[in-house]
């Protein structure tokens, strides 16, 4: 496990799992996800210590494990094809996140309105409330000089999970 020297959240993320994946760290069950063609993520923070080594085992069940009387008991997006991928069939990665950080961002520009709307999701994985200030600025992708409207700083209240939305009008 990498050690960033800061409090962190550690996850194992699979790009896509079809049917079921159960994760174990040093033989201890972490969790089970049953999905169909979608990502599967496991928070392993309580099971690991940064700087240490661990054995990870993933037990995967395919479509036949979920058939009762010839019918699937879980969502079956492509049951008509015997060639449907099963198990973990996209990337798998160990990802380390800060305990408090931006977990998702959605930005929507409107040329017609001359505006930019944004939504930001901030997650606090620590055991206590945290205070922070969200700030940002607009820049061109290639560094060209341009006069952009400013994005005001936002000081949200103490939080465990937070959603912030806003917009910027251009002139």
N, C-alpha and C positions, 0 to 999 in steps of 0.2 A: 504494500500500500504506500503510495507517495505521501510525503509529509510536507505540507506547505508552511508549517510553522504557525498557522492561524486556525481558529476553529472552523471546521468544515463539515460538509455533508457529502457522503460517498454513495454513489449509485452504480449499479450494473444496469446497463441499458441495451436491450436487444432491438434492432431495427424492425423486425417483424417476427412474430411467432404465430404459427397456425396450430391451434388447439391449446395444449396446456404445457406450461413450463413451471417446474418447482425448483427453487434455488436453495442450496444448503451451503453454509460456510463452516468449515471444520466439522461437518456432520450435523450441525444445528440447523433446523429448518428456518429459513428466512421468510418465505412466502410462496404462494402459488398464484399464477395468473392464467386464466382461461380466456383466450382471445382468438380472433379470426382475422388474419392478415394485418394485424396492427402492432405497433410497438408495445413492448412490455418492459417496465422499469421496476427495479427493486431497490429500496433504500436500505443499504447495508450498514449505515452509520453505527447503530447500536451493537453490531457484531464484529467490528474491526477497530483497530487502533493504528493510526498512521505510523509508518516506519516498520511495521511488522509484516510477516508473510503468512498467508492463509491458503487453505485448499478450498476451492470452490467446485461444487458439483451441481449440474443442472440435469434434472430428470424430466425428459420430454415425453409426452403422450400424444400420439397422432389420432387421426379420425376414428380408427377402429375401437379405441378405448372408450368412445362416447356413443357407441351404437347400441340401441336396445330394440330388439325385434325389427332390425333392419332400418331403423330410423335414428337420425342424429338427435341427441338430447342437448346439444349446444348449437349456437348459430353456425350454419354451414353455408358459406357464401358461394361455394362452387362444388357442391356435393355431386353434381352431374359428371364431374371429370375425375377419373381415377388417377390422373397425373398432377393433381393439385399438390403444390409443395406442402410438406408437413414439417413440424418442428421449427427450429430457428433457421431462417433462410435469408436473413440480411445481416448487417454488421452487428457486432457485439462490442461494447466498450465499457471500460471503467471510467467514470467521470467524477471529478472532485469539484464541488461547488462551495463558495463561501456560505457561512451560516445565514447571512442576511444578504440578499441580492435580488436583482431583477430576474424573474423567472420567465417572463414573456413580454413581448412588445408587438403592438400592431400599429402601423402608420398608414394613413390613407390621405394621399394628396388629392386635391381637386383643382385642376387648372381653371375650370369654369368659375369657381367661387374664389379662386386665388387664396386658397387656404390649405392648411395641413392639420389633420386631426390625428390624435395619438391616444393610445391606451397602453398603460404600463401595469404589469402585475409584479408586485414585490412580495417575496416570501421570506419569512423569518423562521429558520429551523432551530433557533436557540430555545432555551427553556424560559427566557425572560423577554419582556417587551423591550423593543429597541427604538431609538429615535434616529431619524436620518433626514437628509435633505436631498430631494431629487433635483438634478439640474441637467441641462443639456444645451447643445448649440447646433446650428445647422451649418454644414460646410458642403462644398461641391465635391463630387467624387474624385475629381482630378486636381483639386487644389486651386482652381481658378478663382480669382477674386470676384466677389459678388456681395451685394448688401442684402443680408438676410434679416428677417425680423428676429427679435430675441425670444428665447423661451424662458419664462419666469421660473425661478426656483420655487419648489413646493415643499413645505414642511408638513408632512402628514402627521397625525397623532401617533402615539405608541401603537404598535400593531403586532399581530401574529401573521396575518396574511392581508394584503392590501391591494386594492385596485384603484388606479388613478386615471382619469381621462381629461382631455383638454383639447384645445385647438389654437392655431396660430393663423392670423389673417395676414396676407401679404399686401403691400401697397404698390 
